[in-house]
């Protein structure tokens, strides 16, 4: 039997997931109107119809939805 440190020596910690405010480039205290405005700005850039990707748009959608839930607006 090996010590616990040796048992997990080859494993790395998972990266911390991005928070919704980081994705949108805001602070955690951003109000609803700012969340929506920033989402629209980034959506124009990241939408698949304007050269963005579906993955980028899905990331934005999830961040906006989580931000609105955090403010009780969704």
TALIN-V533766 format. One record per helix or strand of 2 or more residues. SS is the DSSP state (H for helix, E for strand). FROM is the first residue (numbers start at 1). LEN is the number of residues. If there is no record, write none. Layout:
# TALIN-V533766
ss	from	len
SS	FROM	LEN
SS	FROM	LEN
This chain:
# TALIN-V533766
ss	from	len
H	4	4
H	20	5
H	32	15
H	48	3
H	54	17
